[in-house]
Amino acid sequence: MSVEARLREQICLLAKSMFDRGLTGGSTGNISARTEDGGLLVSPTGTSFGRLDPGRLSRFDAS
């Protein structure tokens, strides 16, 4: 598994943990993280943290 794939999984696990503990409700907020190469992974708008899918995270490359 690539470093980016592991980061995507970690973001989703963190989001699920926050949702399960009641720290976020509905589809509010976003999570983002920098990749090793300076890119940015961002959770999609309007998605519940309880059902976040690693494949749906958006990636923005550094320019």
Beta strands, then each sheet from edge to edge (+ up, - down):
strand 1: 32-34
strand 2: 40-42
strand 3: 58-60
sheet 1: 1+ 2- 3+
end
